[in-house]
Amino acid sequence: SEQSPEPLRRTGRCLSYGQGITYWPIAEALKEHLGIAESDPPEAVLRRLEGREILGLTLGLDVAGDLHPLVARDRMYEAWVRFLGDLTAEQPTVFLVEDLHWAEEPLLDLLERVVSDVSGPLMLLATARPELLDVRPAWIGNRPNSIVLELEPLSTGDAARMLEELLAGELPAPLRDVIVDRAEGNPFFVEELIGTLIDRGLLERTNGGWNVRQLPDGFDVPDSVKAVLAARIDLLDAAEKAALQAAAVIGRTFWAGPVYELVRDAEPDLRILEERDFIRRRPGSSMAGQREFAIKHALTREVAYGTLPIPTGPGQLTFDSVSVWALPSSAIAPPSSPRSLTSSSTSVSRPVPTLSGPVASDSAAARAAATTSSTYM
């Protein structure tokens, strides 16, 4: 039956690396709820937070004044309890936190506090790898009104059915069996193997079904999802490959304008990356006037980033220039960068690999950075 009123739904995702990301997922939810854009200046954000300025700590604003850090933290926790309590007083609220295994202790503490103290109809959903329960063993189903659902690998039959659903038809049994066997129950692996066949023109839609062309001599199904992703990325034209690499440098979430600035003279068509399911356009945007996208999977970003050559001399793109160009800076970090970055960090010591194609000189990069900074900040 229909629910009345309709539940309020908010989503946030934990990041694996970056600066100032401790409360990132709830900051995402707060910005979404209050209509705060990444490009909004601090004074505009504070106006949106009127009466709840202490929540600005979630967004990295310096609103604590002379408060002791622990006092400021406690007041922020109390403000979140009141804020969510007010929301649930108006309508049931569902908050999804993705990749919670990357969460830092303060966020986990805050979520525990919220679940314990908010009395209204609040559902907290979280996705995480099993190692989260090593950090919070008390979360293994022993809390009242909570449940842990473990997702096992797909069975052989389920993986075969998934293939049929994705293709709205059947593959020849030998090819189906190879894909199911190689994927080992990983649904993302299944999707990427199908994408590989389509990208290479070996699987074509005809008359409402799928036709498998003769596989070339020596064709082999990659034995890992990273190998599949790398092969699919290599099949992209140079402009689209450079755009995906630029997006990987910016972050899991990125915007069209900074990507175009990073690839310089290339003219990528982001629709191709959408059609091949590397990226997905997000409804709305957290940066005013910019189309916002998300790389489909964290592993896609990691592999795309790994295809970049490491810079070896002057005139090549550096991480500092990227951090000037792209927003939000707190989300920008190489997928393989150290976890020990602090909130006071301004850059990452590891050099960023260069984007494929011609690279401007240092002076040109500086001019581009200044232009982009004035445009996007």
Secondary structure, 3 states (H helix, E strand, C coil): CCCCCCCEEEEEECCCCCCCCCCHHHHHHHHHHHCCCCCCCHHHHHHHCCCCHHHHHHHCCCCCCCCCHHHHHHHHHHHHHHHHHHHHHHCCEEEEEECHHHCCHHHHHHHHHHHHHCCCCEEEEECCCCCHHHHCHHHCCCCCCCCCCCCCCCCHHHHHHHHHHHHCCCCCHHHHHHHHHHHCCCHHHHHHHHHHHHHCCCEEEECCEEEECCCCCCCCCCCCHHHHHHHHHHCCCHHHHHHHHHHHHHCCEEEHHHHHHHCCCCCCCHHHHHHCCCEEECCCCCCCCCCEEEECCHHHHHHHHHCCCCCCCCCCCCHHHHHHHCCCHHHCCCCCCCCCCCCCCCCCCCCCCCCCCCCCCHHHHHHHHHHHHHHHC
